[in-house]
Amino acid sequence: MRRFLIALTGLLAGCAAWNTPLNAPLVDGSNAPLVEVNNETIGEGEVYVGLAFSGGGMRASAFAYGMAETLRETAVGPATPNGLLDHVRLVSGVSGGSVTAAQLGLWGPRGMDGYRDRYLVTNAEKYMANSLLNPLTVLRGLSGGANGRTTFARYIDEVLFKGATFGDLRQRSKIKTWINATDIANSTPFLFSPETFDALCSDLSRMPIAEAVSASAAFPLVFAPVVLEVHQGKCDYREPDWLTAARFNPEASAAMRAHARALESYADPDKVKFVKLLDGGVTDNFGTTGLAVERARARAAYAPMTAEEAVRLKRLLFLVADAGVQADYSWTQQMKGPGGLGLGAAIASASISAATRSGYDAMRAEMKRWQEDLIEWRCALPAAEVRRLRGRGGAWDCADVKLFVGMANFEALDAPMRQALNKVPTRLRLTPEQVDLAIEAGRIATRNAAEFNGFVQSLDGNDVDARIAAGIARGGRRVVPVGQ
């Protein structure tokens, strides 16, 4: 029996689809910011848009695309041929949503051109082993993961990213892009950011975007963890003050303290030599960790903006695309159940949903505090400094800053559409009809989001319909309202 167990262990280990680390050591200094500072502004720089795309496989990718297309179709002036999409300065993505986030972040609005046909309706499981009828697939899953980077990561790199790295993203993009995974040892969100890679003594600029996205979408057992090597001793890393403060600050959130402790562990080779990453939705399905980190490390009230952006700002929209479905718990209609796999799935879903709701509520509260801090900072500026930062004189109201934080989800849809979406599986291959349903849902849910409508009307009093009609007059595409 003992020999059998040893042989079985060896067989499982041999079947594992291990991912050897790709992250290179950091040679000099620290990692550069995700985007260049002092990017050109659109118009007078008074509008700033941030987006967060949730997980949910191809359904989430398509839903996020529907949101992006609605922003594109919402006209805001002749200087923005892509409507509000031209004003996006921040995008965060988790799991399936990270694919659309990375595509938008790397290529800008043109990355959405042809995205449906190039990716959404294709078979992203092309290279994957996913048949439960294949004993080898089951063995590989039980040994740590049925699929490695030669499957999904390979596919999205071939179809979308073309070998691009975070260094390429920095050179090409004006959109700060956060890709979120889960550090399974620390049970914390893992953010592909300069701060995280500084702690790893690793060069973020050489990290392939496809590798980060595949880590964000690495659903347990279906995929093997993406592995990063800690290169401590190969750079002169010193824990920044903000990180030390976050670990010991009693007013910091529990999530922020846990994140700080995880970064601290990377700097100790006796604790961590390799970081193992899985699906970001396990710990933060909306990808809002980046905002908390930016605010924790902020030395200025206006961070994560530049001072110039903060002075010019009048309206900010932060919109979350939630493509989560409502689980079908038929056992609530009978005395028995759940049991076995059903019970395990229900517990996992409950834990993730609770963490997601808490994260979203914390993010909204943080944005409210940020608005207050920003107004206080703006109103304390000398007039000469305001003119310098704005690049011009004229009337300026320091308190004229409005932030709109909202969510577009399936609750904004009618019952038949919700029921149809709940039947769309969470996987990386859907039928064209399912993809189009999710895209249309993203469009309708965005248009029905109260915060989106409030933001649009606050610009000059025109509502969403009027702005989309103006976009159509310029040759844009029509979004069909609910019920039409």
C-alpha positions as CSV (number, residue, x, y, z in Angstrom):
1,M,0.0,0.0,0.0
2,R,2.8,2.3,0.9
3,R,4.5,1.7,-2.4
4,F,1.2,2.4,-4.2
5,L,0.8,5.7,-2.5
6,I,4.4,6.7,-3.3
7,A,3.8,5.7,-6.9
8,L,0.5,7.6,-7.1
9,T,2.1,10.7,-5.6
10,G,4.9,10.5,-8.2
11,L,2.3,10.1,-11.0
12,L,0.3,13.1,-9.8
13,A,3.5,15.3,-9.5
14,G,4.5,14.2,-13.0
15,C,1.1,15.2,-14.4
16,A,1.2,18.7,-12.9
17,A,1.1,21.6,-15.4
18,W,3.7,23.6,-13.4
19,N,4.5,27.2,-14.6
20,T,8.1,28.0,-14.2
21,P,8.7,31.7,-13.1
22,L,9.1,34.2,-15.9
23,N,9.6,37.4,-13.8
24,A,13.1,38.8,-14.2
25,P,15.1,40.4,-11.4
26,L,15.2,44.1,-11.0
27,V,18.7,45.3,-11.8
28,D,18.7,49.0,-10.9
29,G,16.5,51.3,-8.7
30,S,12.8,50.7,-8.5
31,N,10.0,50.0,-11.0
32,A,8.7,52.9,-13.0
33,P,5.0,54.0,-12.7
34,L,2.5,52.1,-14.8
35,V,2.0,55.1,-17.0
36,E,4.0,58.2,-17.9
37,V,3.0,61.2,-15.8
38,N,1.9,64.4,-17.5
39,N,0.1,62.7,-20.3
40,E,-1.8,65.0,-22.7
41,T,-5.3,65.9,-21.6
42,I,-8.6,65.7,-23.5
43,G,-10.0,69.1,-23.9
44,E,-9.5,71.0,-20.6
45,G,-9.0,67.8,-18.6
46,E,-12.2,68.3,-16.5
47,V,-13.5,64.7,-16.9
48,Y,-11.9,61.6,-15.5
49,V,-13.3,58.1,-15.9
50,G,-12.2,54.9,-14.1
51,L,-13.5,51.4,-14.8
52,A,-13.4,48.1,-13.0
53,F,-14.3,44.8,-14.7
54,S,-15.3,41.8,-12.6
55,G,-14.6,38.2,-13.2
56,G,-17.0,35.7,-14.8
57,G,-15.2,34.1,-17.8
58,M,-16.0,35.1,-21.3
59,R,-19.4,36.4,-20.0
60,A,-17.5,39.0,-18.0
61,S,-15.3,39.9,-20.9
62,A,-18.3,40.5,-23.1
63,F,-20.3,42.4,-20.4
64,A,-17.3,44.7,-19.9
65,Y,-17.0,45.3,-23.6
66,G,-20.7,46.3,-23.7
67,M,-20.0,48.9,-21.0
68,A,-17.0,50.2,-22.9
69,E,-19.0,50.5,-26.1
70,T,-21.7,52.5,-24.3
71,L,-19.0,54.9,-23.1
72,R,-17.8,55.2,-26.6
73,E,-21.3,56.0,-27.9
74,T,-21.8,58.7,-25.3
75,A,-20.8,61.9,-27.0
76,V,-19.0,64.6,-25.0
77,G,-17.6,66.9,-27.6
78,P,-15.7,67.1,-30.9
79,A,-12.3,66.5,-29.2
80,T,-13.5,63.0,-28.2
81,P,-14.3,60.9,-31.2
82,N,-14.7,57.9,-28.9
83,G,-17.0,59.7,-26.5
84,L,-16.4,59.0,-22.8
85,L,-14.1,56.2,-23.6
86,D,-11.5,58.8,-24.6
87,H,-11.6,60.0,-21.0
88,V,-10.8,56.7,-19.4
89,R,-7.6,57.1,-17.3
90,L,-7.9,54.0,-15.1
91,V,-9.0,50.4,-15.7
92,S,-8.9,47.5,-13.3
93,G,-9.7,43.9,-14.2
94,V,-10.2,40.5,-12.5
95,S,-10.3,37.1,-14.2
96,G,-12.4,37.3,-17.4
97,G,-12.7,41.1,-16.9
98,S,-8.9,41.4,-16.9
99,V,-8.8,40.4,-20.6
100,T,-11.0,43.4,-21.6
101,A,-9.2,45.6,-19.1
102,A,-5.7,44.7,-20.5
103,Q,-6.9,45.1,-24.1
104,L,-8.3,48.6,-23.4
105,G,-5.3,49.6,-21.3
106,L,-2.7,48.4,-23.8
107,W,-4.4,49.6,-27.0
108,G,-6.7,52.4,-25.8
109,P,-10.2,52.8,-27.4
110,R,-9.0,51.2,-30.7
111,G,-8.4,48.0,-28.8
112,M,-12.2,47.7,-28.7
113,D,-12.4,47.8,-32.5
114,G,-13.2,44.3,-33.7
115,Y,-12.8,42.9,-30.2
116,R,-16.0,40.8,-30.5
117,D,-14.9,39.0,-33.6
118,R,-11.2,38.8,-32.7
119,Y,-11.7,37.3,-29.2
120,L,-15.2,37.2,-27.7
121,V,-16.8,34.8,-30.1
122,T,-13.7,32.6,-30.5
123,N,-12.6,29.5,-28.7
124,A,-10.3,30.7,-25.9
125,E,-10.2,27.1,-24.6
126,K,-8.5,26.1,-27.9
127,Y,-5.3,24.8,-26.2
128,M,-6.9,23.8,-22.9
129,A,-7.4,20.3,-21.4
130,N,-10.9,20.5,-20.0
131,S,-12.6,17.2,-20.5
132,L,-13.5,15.4,-17.3
133,L,-13.8,12.2,-19.3
134,N,-10.0,12.3,-19.8
135,P,-8.3,10.6,-16.8
136,L,-5.1,12.6,-17.5
137,T,-7.0,15.9,-17.2
138,V,-8.5,14.8,-13.9
139,L,-5.0,13.7,-12.6
140,R,-3.5,17.0,-13.7
141,G,-6.2,19.0,-12.0
142,L,-5.8,17.0,-8.7
143,S,-2.1,17.5,-8.9
144,G,-2.4,21.3,-8.9
145,G,-3.9,22.3,-12.2
146,A,-4.8,20.8,-15.6
147,N,-3.5,23.7,-17.7
148,G,-0.4,25.7,-17.7
149,R,0.7,28.8,-19.6
150,T,0.9,27.0,-22.9
151,T,-2.9,27.0,-23.0
152,F,-4.9,30.2,-22.2
153,A,-1.9,32.5,-21.8
154,R,-0.6,31.3,-25.2
155,Y,-4.0,31.9,-26.8
156,I,-4.6,35.5,-25.6
157,D,-1.0,36.4,-26.4
158,E,-1.5,35.2,-30.0
159,V,-4.9,36.8,-30.5
160,L,-4.7,40.0,-28.4
161,F,-1.4,41.0,-26.8
162,K,1.2,40.0,-29.4
163,G,4.0,39.6,-26.8
164,A,3.4,43.0,-25.2
165,T,4.9,43.6,-21.7
166,F,4.1,46.0,-19.0
167,G,7.0,48.1,-20.4
168,D,5.1,48.3,-23.7
169,L,2.0,49.3,-21.8
170,R,3.8,52.1,-20.1
171,Q,5.2,53.4,-23.4
172,R,2.0,53.2,-25.4
173,S,-0.8,53.9,-23.0
174,K,-2.3,56.8,-21.0
175,I,-4.6,54.4,-19.1
176,K,-3.3,53.1,-15.7
177,T,-4.1,49.4,-15.9
178,W,-4.5,47.2,-12.8
179,I,-4.5,43.4,-13.3
180,N,-5.5,41.6,-10.1
181,A,-4.8,38.0,-9.1
182,T,-4.8,36.2,-5.7
183,D,-1.7,35.3,-3.6
184,I,-3.0,32.0,-2.3
185,A,-0.4,31.7,0.5
186,N,-1.3,35.1,2.0
187,S,-5.0,34.9,1.0
188,T,-4.7,38.4,-0.3
189,P,-5.2,40.2,-3.6
190,F,-2.1,40.4,-5.7
191,L,-1.7,43.5,-7.8
192,F,0.6,43.7,-10.8
193,S,2.0,47.0,-9.8
194,P,5.4,48.7,-9.3
195,E,5.0,48.6,-5.5
196,T,4.4,44.8,-5.6
197,F,7.3,44.1,-7.9
198,D,9.6,46.4,-5.9
199,A,9.0,44.1,-3.0
200,L,9.7,41.1,-5.2
201,C,12.9,42.7,-6.5
202,S,11.5,42.0,-9.9
203,D,11.3,44.0,-13.1
204,L,7.6,44.6,-13.9
205,S,8.5,46.1,-17.3
206,R,9.6,42.7,-18.6
207,M,6.5,40.8,-17.4
208,P,4.3,39.7,-20.3
209,I,0.7,41.1,-20.1
210,A,-0.6,37.7,-21.1
211,E,1.1,36.1,-18.0
212,A,-0.6,38.6,-15.7
213,V,-4.0,38.1,-17.3
214,S,-3.7,34.3,-17.1
215,A,-2.8,34.6,-13.4
216,S,-5.9,36.7,-12.9
217,A,-8.0,34.1,-14.6
218,A,-6.4,31.0,-13.2
219,F,-9.4,29.3,-11.8
220,P,-8.3,26.7,-9.2
221,L,-7.7,23.1,-10.5
222,V,-8.5,24.1,-14.1
223,F,-5.3,26.1,-14.2
224,A,-2.0,25.6,-12.3
225,P,-0.9,28.6,-10.2
226,V,1.2,31.2,-12.0
227,V,4.5,31.2,-10.1
228,L,6.7,34.3,-9.5
229,E,10.2,34.1,-8.1
230,V,11.2,36.4,-5.3
231,H,14.6,37.9,-6.2
232,Q,15.6,39.3,-2.8
233,G,19.3,40.1,-2.6
234,K,19.4,41.1,-6.2
235,C,18.2,44.7,-5.6
236,D,18.5,47.3,-2.8
237,Y,14.9,47.1,-1.6
238,R,13.8,49.0,1.5
239,E,10.3,48.9,2.7
240,P,8.6,52.3,2.0
241,D,7.2,54.3,4.9
242,W,3.7,54.0,3.7
243,L,3.9,50.2,3.8
244,T,5.3,50.2,7.3
245,A,2.5,52.6,8.4
246,A,-0.2,50.5,6.8
247,R,1.0,47.4,8.7
248,F,0.8,49.1,12.1
249,N,-1.9,51.8,11.6
250,P,-5.0,50.8,13.6
251,E,-7.1,52.9,11.4
252,A,-6.1,51.1,8.2
253,S,-8.6,48.6,7.0
254,A,-8.0,44.9,7.7
255,A,-7.7,44.3,3.9
256,M,-5.0,47.0,3.6
257,R,-3.0,45.6,6.6
258,A,-3.2,42.1,5.1
259,H,-1.9,43.4,1.8
260,A,0.9,45.2,3.6
261,R,1.9,42.1,5.5
262,A,2.0,40.1,2.2
263,L,4.4,42.6,0.6
264,E,6.5,42.5,3.8
265,S,6.7,38.7,3.5
266,Y,8.1,39.0,-0.1
267,A,11.1,40.9,1.3
268,D,12.0,38.0,3.7
269,P,13.7,35.1,1.9
270,D,13.2,32.9,4.9
271,K,9.4,33.3,4.5
272,V,8.9,33.4,0.7
273,K,10.9,32.2,-2.2
274,F,8.0,31.8,-4.7
275,V,4.6,33.5,-4.9
276,K,1.8,31.3,-6.2
277,L,-1.1,33.1,-7.9
278,L,-4.6,32.1,-8.8
279,D,-7.9,33.7,-9.9
280,G,-8.2,37.3,-8.6
281,G,-11.9,36.7,-8.0
282,V,-11.1,34.5,-5.0
283,T,-10.2,37.6,-2.9
284,D,-11.3,40.7,-4.9
285,N,-13.8,40.1,-7.7
286,F,-14.1,43.9,-8.5
287,G,-10.4,44.7,-8.5
288,T,-10.6,47.6,-6.1
289,T,-7.5,46.8,-4.2
290,G,-5.4,49.1,-6.4
291,L,-7.4,52.1,-5.3
292,A,-6.8,51.3,-1.6
293,V,-3.1,50.8,-2.2
294,E,-2.8,54.1,-4.1
295,R,-4.5,56.0,-1.3
296,A,-2.4,54.3,1.4
297,R,0.8,55.2,-0.3
298,A,-0.3,58.7,-1.2
299,R,1.8,61.6,-0.1
300,A,-0.6,64.0,-1.6
301,A,-4.4,64.4,-1.2
302,Y,-4.9,64.2,-4.9
303,A,-3.2,60.8,-5.5
304,P,-3.6,58.7,-7.7
305,M,-4.0,61.8,-9.9
306,T,-1.2,64.2,-10.8
307,A,-1.6,67.7,-9.3
308,E,-2.4,69.1,-12.8
309,E,-5.2,66.5,-13.2
310,A,-6.6,67.2,-9.7
311,V,-6.8,71.0,-10.3
312,R,-8.5,70.7,-13.7
313,L,-10.9,68.0,-12.6
314,K,-14.6,68.7,-12.3
315,R,-16.4,65.4,-12.7
316,L,-15.1,61.9,-12.0
317,L,-16.9,58.6,-12.8
318,F,-15.8,55.3,-11.4
319,L,-18.0,52.5,-12.7
320,V,-17.9,48.8,-11.9
321,A,-19.0,46.1,-14.3
322,D,-20.4,43.2,-12.3
323,A,-21.1,40.2,-14.5
324,G,-21.9,37.8,-11.6
325,V,-24.8,35.5,-12.0
326,Q,-27.4,34.4,-9.5
327,A,-26.7,30.8,-8.5
328,D,-29.5,28.3,-8.8
329,Y,-29.9,26.7,-5.4
330,S,-32.8,24.3,-6.0
331,W,-32.2,22.7,-2.7
332,T,-33.8,25.7,-1.0
333,Q,-37.1,24.1,-2.2
334,Q,-36.7,20.9,-0.3
335,M,-35.8,19.5,3.1
336,K,-32.6,17.8,2.1
337,G,-29.4,19.3,0.8
338,P,-27.0,20.7,-0.1
339,G,-24.3,18.1,0.1
340,G,-21.0,17.2,-1.4
341,L,-19.9,19.4,-4.2
342,G,-23.0,21.5,-4.0
343,L,-22.2,22.4,-0.4
344,G,-18.6,23.2,-1.2
345,A,-19.6,25.4,-4.1
346,A,-22.2,27.3,-2.0
347,I,-19.7,28.0,0.7
348,A,-17.1,29.2,-1.7
349,S,-19.7,31.4,-3.5
350,A,-20.9,32.9,-0.2
351,S,-17.4,33.7,0.9
352,I,-16.4,35.3,-2.3
353,S,-19.7,37.3,-2.5
354,A,-19.3,38.6,1.0
355,A,-15.7,39.7,0.4
356,T,-16.8,41.4,-2.9
357,R,-19.6,43.3,-1.3
358,S,-17.3,44.5,1.5
359,G,-14.7,45.5,-0.9
360,Y,-17.1,47.6,-3.0
361,D,-18.5,49.3,0.1
362,A,-15.0,50.1,1.3
363,M,-14.1,51.5,-2.1
364,R,-17.1,53.8,-2.1
365,A,-16.3,55.0,1.4
366,E,-12.7,55.6,0.3
367,M,-13.8,57.6,-2.7
368,K,-15.9,59.8,-0.5
369,R,-13.0,60.6,1.8
370,W,-10.8,61.2,-1.2
371,Q,-13.3,63.8,-2.6
372,E,-13.3,65.6,0.7
373,D,-9.5,65.6,0.9
374,L,-9.2,66.8,-2.7
375,I,-11.5,69.7,-2.2
376,E,-9.7,70.7,0.9
377,W,-6.3,70.6,-0.9
378,R,-7.7,72.6,-3.9
379,C,-9.2,75.3,-1.8
380,A,-5.9,75.8,0.1
381,L,-3.9,76.4,-3.1
382,P,-2.6,79.9,-3.8
383,A,-4.0,81.6,-6.9
384,A,-0.7,81.6,-8.7
385,E,-0.3,77.9,-8.2
386,V,-3.8,77.3,-9.5
387,R,-3.0,79.2,-12.7
388,R,0.3,77.3,-13.1
389,L,-1.4,73.9,-12.7
390,R,-4.4,74.7,-14.9
391,G,-2.2,76.3,-17.5
392,R,-4.5,79.3,-17.8
393,G,-6.3,81.8,-15.7
394,G,-10.0,82.6,-15.5
395,A,-12.9,81.6,-13.2
396,W,-12.3,78.5,-11.1
397,D,-14.4,77.0,-8.3
398,C,-12.2,74.9,-5.9
399,A,-15.2,73.1,-4.5
400,D,-16.7,72.2,-7.9
401,V,-15.7,68.5,-7.8
402,K,-18.3,65.8,-8.1
403,L,-17.5,62.0,-7.9
404,F,-19.9,59.4,-9.1
405,V,-19.2,55.8,-8.0
406,G,-21.6,53.1,-9.2
407,M,-22.1,49.6,-10.5
408,A,-23.7,48.1,-13.6
409,N,-25.0,44.6,-13.0
410,F,-27.7,42.2,-14.0
411,E,-30.2,43.7,-11.5
412,A,-30.7,46.6,-13.9
413,L,-32.1,44.2,-16.5
414,D,-35.6,42.8,-17.0
415,A,-36.4,39.4,-15.7
416,P,-36.2,37.5,-19.0
417,M,-32.7,38.8,-19.8
418,R,-31.5,38.1,-16.2
419,Q,-32.8,34.5,-16.5
420,A,-31.1,34.0,-19.8
421,L,-27.8,35.4,-18.5
422,N,-28.0,33.1,-15.4
423,K,-27.8,30.2,-17.8
424,V,-24.6,31.5,-19.5
425,P,-21.7,29.4,-18.1
426,T,-18.6,30.8,-16.5
427,R,-16.1,29.5,-19.1
428,L,-13.8,30.8,-21.8
429,R,-15.9,29.6,-24.8
430,L,-19.4,30.7,-25.4
431,T,-21.8,30.6,-28.4
432,P,-22.1,33.8,-30.4
433,E,-25.6,34.2,-29.2
434,Q,-24.4,34.1,-25.5
435,V,-21.7,36.6,-26.2
436,D,-24.1,39.0,-27.9
437,L,-26.5,38.6,-25.0
438,A,-23.8,39.5,-22.5
439,I,-22.6,42.5,-24.6
440,E,-26.2,43.8,-24.8
441,A,-26.6,43.3,-21.1
442,G,-23.5,45.4,-20.5
443,R,-24.8,48.2,-22.6
444,I,-28.3,48.2,-21.0
445,A,-27.0,47.9,-17.5
446,T,-24.6,50.8,-18.0
447,R,-27.3,53.0,-19.4
448,N,-29.6,52.1,-16.5
449,A,-27.0,52.7,-13.8
450,A,-28.1,55.7,-11.7
451,E,-24.6,57.0,-11.1
452,F,-23.7,56.9,-14.8
453,N,-26.9,58.9,-15.6
454,G,-26.1,61.4,-12.8
455,F,-22.6,61.8,-14.1
456,V,-23.6,62.4,-17.7
457,Q,-26.3,64.9,-16.7
458,S,-23.8,66.8,-14.4
459,L,-21.6,67.6,-17.4
460,D,-24.0,70.1,-19.0
461,G,-27.6,68.9,-18.2
462,N,-28.0,66.7,-21.2
463,D,-29.1,63.1,-20.5
464,V,-27.7,59.9,-21.8
465,D,-30.2,59.6,-24.7
466,A,-29.3,63.1,-25.9
467,R,-25.6,62.4,-25.8
468,I,-25.9,59.0,-27.6
469,A,-28.1,60.7,-30.3
470,A,-25.4,63.3,-30.7
471,G,-22.9,60.4,-31.1
472,I,-25.1,58.8,-33.8
473,A,-25.3,62.1,-35.7
474,R,-21.5,61.9,-35.9
475,G,-21.7,58.4,-37.3
476,G,-21.8,56.4,-34.0
477,R,-23.8,53.3,-33.3
478,R,-27.2,53.2,-31.6
479,V,-27.7,51.5,-28.2
480,V,-31.2,49.9,-28.1
481,P,-33.0,51.0,-24.8
482,V,-34.7,48.4,-22.6
483,G,-37.8,47.0,-24.2
484,Q,-37.1,48.2,-27.7
